[in-house]
Amino acid sequence: MTNQLSIENLARIIEQHMPHTIDVGMKVDLDSPPGKIRMRITAQPKLAADPDELFFFPGVLFSLADTACGLAAGCSLERPEPMSTLDLRIDYLAPAPLKHDLVAEAGCYRVTRSVIFVRCELHSGRRERPVASATGAFMRASHSSRGVRQ
């Protein structure tokens, strides 16, 4: 028997109960590709990095990547468990135009007893031109204290 949360329930939790995701308007795409999580932030002036409101603030990209990667990590497990971001690296490839929604697509590529590894691409506009690429490692809290001296 599995206690895995449905993507609909995870989306509801993220969209209705996490203050930062609510503030920036993060949404989970319920039609995400198999094995992936797709999330988006609607373009809005308050998320601009420049006075002319041409580009998303880079911190918004980081936040969306972290959330999408964390959700992908959580979805890779048979049942829900606590986890935290251990490491998240993001390579900014180009400015993210604020005239398009910001979209992140993340997928898990390895699960170990203590760490989950995830990759993510972010797009603003044409999908074939990513604006950032991220890799993340998430510590599984249920295994984090093993082997640690107190």
C-alpha positions, -999 to +999 in steps of 0.1 A: +000+000+000+013+035-009+005+068+007+017+088-023+000+122-026-016+129-059-003+158-081-036+175-075-032+174-037+005+185-039-006+214-062-032+224-037-007+224-008+018+245-028-007+269-043-028+275-012-006+270+019+030+282+011+031+319+015+060+326-009+044+306-037+012+324-032+029+358-032+046+352-066+018+332-081+034+298-087+011+272-102+016+235-108+007+222-143-016+192-137-008+180-172+029+177-165+048+152-187+052+117-172+080+117-146+083+155-146+068+184-128+060+216-147+053+248-128+047+284-140+047+319-127+026+344-147+045+374-159+037+404-137+054+438-132+061+432-095+086+404-104+107+426-127+144+430-122+147+463-140+128+496-141+115+490-176+100+457-165+116+438-193+130+408-173+122+385-144+143+391-113+168+362-111+157+354-076+123+345-090+140+319-113+158+305-084+127+302-062+107+286-090+135+261-097+138+252-060+101+246-057+098+226-089+128+205-080+115+199-045+081+188-058+098+165-084+119+150-056+088+145-034+069+129-063+097+104-068+090+088-034+065+060-027+051+080+003+055+115+016+084+123+039+101+154+051+130+167+030+151+198+025+172+214-001+207+203+004+222+219-027+207+238-056+229+251-085+214+273-111+231+284-143+215+316-158+218+312-196+199+344-207+176+371-192+141+358-188+117+381-207+088+394-186+065+394-216+061+356-212+052+334-183+082+317-165+080+279-168+101+253-150+102+216-158+119+194-133+125+157-131+142+134-106+171+113-120+183+094-089+170+085-055+192+071-027+185+063+009+196+098+020+195+121-011+173+127-041+188+143-072+168+165-096+174+185-128+153+215-140+151+237-171+134+271-171+119+289-201+104+323-207+091+322-242+103+296-267+109+262-250+139+255-272+157+285-256+160+279-219+168+309-197+183+288-169+192+252-160+193+239-124+205+208-106+194+200-071+200+176-042+174+171-015+181+155+018+156+130+030+150+140+066+140+105+077+177+094+070+195+126+077+206+118+113+221+083+105+258+081+111+260+115+127+276+117+161+258+137+187 
